[in-house]
Amino acid sequence: AGRVVERVEALPARGASGTVGLLLMRSYVLAGNTAHYDGVIAALEARGLCVVPAFASGLDARPAIERYFWRDGAPAVDAVLSLTGFSLVGGPAYNDARAAETTLAALDVPYLAAHPVEFQTLEQWDASPCGLTPVEATMMVAIPELDGAICPMTFGGRSEAEGERRRTMAAHAERAATLADRVSRLVALRRTARGERKLAIVLFNFPPNAGATGTAAYLSVFASLLNTLRALRDGGWRVEVPDTEDALRRRIIEGNASVFGTPANVAARIPADTLLRRERWIGEIERHWGPAPGRHQSDGGAVLVFGETFGNVFVGIQPAFGVEGDPMRLLFEHSFAPTHAFAAFYRYVRETFGADAVLHFGTHGALEFMPGKQVGLSGKCWPDRLIGDLPNFYLYASNNPSEGALAKRRAGAALISYLTPPVAHAGLYRGLLDLKASLDRWRALDPVTAAGQVAALAGLVQAQAAAVDLAPAEPVWEPEERAASIARIVEAVYELESTLIPHGLHVIGAPPDTEARASMLDAAGVSDPARRAELDRLLATDHETPAILHALDGGYLRPAPGGDLLRNTDVLPTGRNLHGFDPFRIPSAFAVHDGARQAERLLARYADDGLGLPETLALVLWGTDNLKTEGGPIAQALWLLGAKPRHDSYGRLAGAQLIPLDQLGRPRIDVVVT
């Protein structure tokens, strides 16, 4: 109790490199069980930081923030680090993300959420290939992400070495030190003038040796990169900006490539003896890839770093990350290691170029897929080793929160969402066009057409449909089957023709034009004039380059749900920190409606085959699908059972309730879910 004071002035005045607001759990402080907190505080202070530890009387940390992290109406801290392991407002069982966002946006400093292990010992966590348990990952990582938290890390817990004192918490020395390093670097980034900062921008090259350098999902990379460099220059960064997109591309892709016989400009050669001297884990790398410098991105005597420097900005190309001919193998072998070139690239960015931050440019690269634990990484995990303490920002497609979560949880990335392109109707390619022409002729047949002509045209339709996998080639349709079979093909062709596909690529810093915005809102089914006007305004404004600059200033990035704009317009505005689904609000109202519709289509298809209604049904719930559709597959399962979500007075999911059979209009169907 003697360690608890009510005034910031009574705290020891230590550190001149910045101030960190630290949020603690009241129960541990009052019990005197604070060794895990003490370890983090000592590590932060060792890096020259002043620490303001605070706790609130309940599970709402806002009173502590308002009282201790503000001074005279201005923020008094350079970063906020929560060590509670829970959400900012509500603790483990409740989350008010909107209230948390309002508080953190006003403070506008980086918000990090680290966690002790609570449901296992430190030794169990260290030995686990998964890292955190599912309960820990949900409460301590996924839910704080809804508040906009970044850099989830384990920093302590209970140790088996304590014997009878196993209830005593302890800091994990290496993890606490790494956490302090990352906080220190974010604070330094915030306190460094723009003109003095150095930034590494990482482009991707996958699949390797396929002309894919500088590609990303839905993104026009070089046009976006040029706009980003211009925004940095105009914002006060020391950046040399080429005049055109082609000039930028040539400097990165061509440059001195012809001299070295490489697919891109060589920014640096790192000799083998340098790798041996500077690579801490050289033994692990050589065990898998042979003696340094290896064969990947190497001239036999040195590793080559691809990229180009533009003033204080280095644009680098991430090396290939797998085995030639099997580039994904590395992802599935936990004992594997990255290549010499991959490890050397990130060390070059951190140490030789001396970046103050890194911006991974588009969806997606390979850093977050390197071997290691799934979540709650240790110092033995390669994503953690490679990124080190470098502040990591990641431009990510707004419709892909599932893989974005890997970048957040395994590489400590703060995501900055970008818009997916406008959509257009897919249309039909040659084989389908020929089939459609035959279907048009079928529908135009005169009732008195000779039987031979009818049979010939039906045979042609069946053959053309089989060629595009819309019907079996054998057996030949019987006369009584033709009409129903062709009707199904007509429906399938119409569905293919009207399918919406991305039209073009998105450009950072170039919002869609009026026509494209109208097309997107039409496809999303937005008809309310007020809502349509609001969304049109959001689409017409560039939120992404300002978000990049704000993130690099060490500001708070507001959280945003990920998903398809056509299903969830709440992904707007982009330029926010993507998170996965909110477990308290899945499935959403839209998903419930759409899931019921999809389930009824499934039952109708089953009945059309003359099978009536199924008694049981097996359903595989893919995480990616549920993330992108706000729980659509879960809603399908509920509707098949004849149930719907039940919410409490806060709007949180609290269970399910059965739909009366007279309303459902059919028997309930047993669903096996995996």
Secondary structure, DSSP 8 states (H G I E B T S, - for coil): -TT--S-GGGS----SS-EEEEE--HHHHHTT--HHHHHHHHHHHHTT-EEEEE--SSSB-HHHHHHHSEETTEE--SEEEE-SSSBTBTBTT---HHHHHHHHHHH-S-EEEEEEEEEEEHHHHHH-SSBS-HHHHIIIIIHHHTTT-EEEEEEEEE-GGGGGGTTSEEE-HHHHHHHHHHHHHHHHHHHS-GGG--EEEEE-B-STTSS-BT-BTTB-HHHHHHHHHHHHHHTT------SSHHHHHIIIIITTHHHHT-SS-EEEEEEHHHHHHH-TTHHHHHHHH-STT-STTB-SSEEEEEEEEETTEEEEE----SBTTBTTGGGG-TT----HHHHHHHHIIIIIS--SEEEEESS--SGGGSSS-SBS--TTSHHHHHHTT--EEEEEETT-HHHHHHHHHHH-EEEEEE----EEE----HHHHHHHHHHHHHHT--TT--HHHHHHHHHHHHHHHHHTTSS-SSS---HHHHHHHHHHHHHHHHHHHH-EEE-S-BBTTB---HHHHHHHHHHTT---HHHHHHHHHHHHS--HHHHHHHHHTT----EEE-S-TTT-GGG-S-SSEEE---TTS-S-HHHHHHHHHHHHHHHHHHHHTT----SEEEE---HHHHHHHTSHHHHHHHHHHTEEEEE-TTS-EEEEEE--HHHH-S---EEEE-
